[in-house]
Amino acid sequence: MVDQSFVAGERDPRDDILVERHAGGTVWLVTIDRPAKMNSLDFAAHDRLVEIWQEFARDRDARIGVLTGAGDKAFSAGADLKTYTMAFATTSAPEFRAKYVDGYGLGGITRGLELDKPVLAAVNGYAISGGFELALACDLRFCSPNAEFALQDAKWGFHACDGGLVRLPMIVGLGHAMEMILSGERIDAEHAFRIGLVNRIWPADQLVRKALDYAEMLSKRAPLSHRFAKATMRGFGGLVTFLIRDASWRETANVIDAVQIPRIGPSLGGVESLIEQPLVMSYYECSPEDRRRFGIPDNMVRLACGIENAEDLIEDLKQALEH
């Protein structure tokens, strides 16, 4: 059945994620095709990406996935705040937990959707925050010389919540990870290569082609060896799998303390009231069980952001709501 929920004459949001099959269907090239939005993911693109990875997992011919972004400026800027902000602000605590905490992380592969088939990232520009976490969720990362990487969440008053705090230390080591997480500063391709974040740097006009060539080479290796190797490295008998899953859940649950904000409306005085009245969860919306789960004492009011970042947060939210 064709989805016709979009307005006639407009682009079908399902077309925001493109899939090409190469090497006889053994290699899938998945492209986030929202270059005007820095290849950020709105809800429709996120849902479609989850569907594609599920299809990829079920397809017996598919062996290797390659993820990239359209254009030459961005791999992905993460979640599209223009669509996510209001949803986060107006969702009750139980629904927020069910949809955003217990549900799939950004793009599926960041949390909740574990693929035993290798996935490669061809990072063709900015990989920022959630977009960076998408790249971290891939098994190998290749990039162009103009690529830049960052978890900028600390500048906005919260922390990464789709695997960045868990995977980045495992890939580059604790020291390098701490530097990126605490500072929120961007690093370039050479820096990323030096610390082991990326495996290769290739010219921008050759990046996707070389990534596909590498994927085709991998597709000729024994697929069961890949699956069992990934499962073993991810699991170590189940211990590390448990730790990663538990840490990923806690990472997402903890960021609620910094992200979930009151409903925006005249009664709250507009966007600025998010700083003046920075309740993360309404006492009346948060059940005793939820307060215990998220570590919120009955008498505690938690800040939505750091005071130093208040102006930046207000500006970001204003832009998101205006557009």
Long-range contacts (C-beta under 8 A, 24 or more apart in sequence): 13-42, 13-44, 13-45, 13-48, 14-44, 14-48, 16-42, 16-44, 16-45, 16-48, 17-45, 17-48, 17-49, 17-52, 18-70, 19-52, 21-62, 22-212, 22-215, 22-216, 23-212, 23-215, 23-216, 23-219, 24-61, 25-59, 25-61, 25-62, 26-61, 26-62, 26-63, 26-64, 26-216, 26-219, 27-62, 27-63, 27-64, 27-65, 27-66, 27-212, 27-215, 27-216, 27-219, 28-56, 28-62, 28-64, 28-65, 28-66, 29-66, 29-68, 29-208, 29-212, 30-56, 30-65, 30-66, 30-67, 30-68, 31-67, 31-68, 31-69, 31-70, 32-67, 32-68, 32-69, 32-70, 32-75, 32-76, 33-70, 34-70, 34-80, 35-69, 35-70, 35-71, 35-73, 35-74, 37-77, 37-80, 38-73, 38-74, 38-76, 38-77, 38-126, 38-128, 38-131, 39-69, 39-70, 39-71, 39-74, 39-75, 39-76, 39-77, 39-131, 40-76, 40-77, 40-78, 40-79, 40-80, 40-81, 40-130, 40-131, 41-76, 41-78, 41-79, 41-80, 41-106, 41-107, 41-130, 42-79, 42-80, 42-82, 42-83, 42-84, 43-83, 43-84, 43-87, 45-80, 46-79, 46-104, 46-106, 46-107, 46-108, 49-107, 49-108, 50-104, 50-107, 50-108, 50-113, 53-107, 53-108, 53-109, 53-113, 53-115, 54-108, 54-113, 56-115, 56-117, 57-113, 57-115, 57-116, 57-117, 62-117, 63-117, 63-118, 63-218, 63-219, 63-223, 63-226, 64-117, 64-118, 64-119, 64-120, 64-215, 64-216, 64-218, 64-219, 65-115, 65-117, 65-118, 65-119, 65-120, 65-215, 66-119, 66-120, 66-121, 66-122, 66-208, 66-211, 66-212, 66-215, 67-119, 67-120, 67-121, 67-122, 67-134, 67-135, 67-138, 68-121, 68-122, 68-123, 68-124, 68-207, 68-208, 68-211, 69-124, 69-125, 69-131, 71-124, 71-125, 72-124, 72-125, 72-144, 72-146, 72-204, 73-125, 73-126, 74-124, 74-125, 74-126, 74-127, 74-128, 74-131, 75-121, 75-122, 75-123, 75-124, 75-125, 75-126, 75-127, 75-131, 75-134, 75-135, 75-143, 75-147, 76-126, 76-127, 76-128, 76-130, 76-131, 76-134, 76-135, 77-126, 77-128, 77-129, 77-130, 77-131, 78-106, 78-128, 78-129, 78-130, 78-131, 78-132, 78-133, 78-134, 79-106, 79-129, 79-130, 81-316, 81-320, 82-319, 82-320, 82-323, 85-317, 85-320, 85-321, 86-264, 86-320, 86-321, 88-259, 88-260, 88-261, 89-260, 89-261, 89-262, 89-263, 89-264, 90-263, 90-264, 91-260, 92-285, 93-260, 93-281, 93-282, 93-285, 93-286, 93-287, 93-290, 94-285, 94-287, 94-290, 96-256, 96-260, 97-253, 97-290, 100-252, 101-249, 101-252, 101-253, 101-256, 102-249, 105-133, 105-161, 105-162, 105-163, 105-248, 105-252, 106-130, 106-133, 106-134, 106-162, 107-134, 107-137, 109-134, 109-137, 109-138, 110-134, 110-136, 110-137, 110-162, 110-163, 111-162, 111-163, 111-248, 111-249, 111-252, 114-234, 115-230, 116-226, 116-227, 116-230, 116-231, 117-223, 117-226, 117-227, 117-230, 118-215, 118-218, 118-226, 118-230, 120-211, 120-214, 120-215, 122-207, 122-208, 122-211, 123-147, 123-149, 123-198, 124-204, 124-207, 124-208, 128-152, 128-186, 129-153, 129-160, 129-164, 130-162, 132-164, 133-160, 133-162, 133-163, 133-164, 133-167, 134-162, 136-163, 136-164, 136-167, 136-168, 136-171, 137-162, 137-163, 137-167, 139-230, 140-199, 140-214, 141-192, 141-197, 141-198, 141-199, 142-198, 142-199, 142-200, 142-201, 142-202, 142-207, 142-210, 142-211, 142-214, 143-189, 143-192, 143-193, 143-198, 143-200, 143-201, 143-202, 143-207, 144-189, 144-201, 144-202, 144-203, 144-204, 144-207, 145-189, 145-201, 145-203, 145-204, 146-189, 146-204, 147-188, 147-189, 147-192, 147-198, 147-201, 148-186, 148-187, 148-188, 148-189, 149-180, 149-186, 149-187, 149-192, 149-197, 150-180, 150-184, 150-185, 150-186, 150-187, 151-180, 151-181, 151-184, 152-184, 152-186, 153-184, 154-181, 154-182, 154-183, 154-184, 155-184, 155-309, 155-312, 156-305, 156-309, 156-312, 156-313, 156-316, 157-258, 157-303, 157-304, 157-305, 157-306, 157-309, 157-310, 157-313, 158-255, 158-258, 158-259, 158-305, 159-251, 159-254, 159-255, 159-258, 160-251, 160-255, 161-251, 161-252, 161-254, 161-255, 161-259, 162-251, 162-252, 163-248, 163-251, 164-251, 165-247, 165-251, 166-244, 166-247, 166-248, 166-251, 171-196, 171-197, 172-196, 172-197, 253-293, 253-294, 254-294, 256-280, 256-281, 256-294, 257-294, 257-296, 257-302, 258-302, 258-303, 258-304, 258-305, 259-304, 261-304, 264-317, 264-321, 271-314, 271-317, 271-318, 271-321, 272-314, 274-304, 274-305, 274-313, 274-314, 274-317, 275-304, 275-305, 275-307, 275-310, 275-313, 275-314, 278-302, 278-303, 278-304, 278-305, 279-304, 280-304
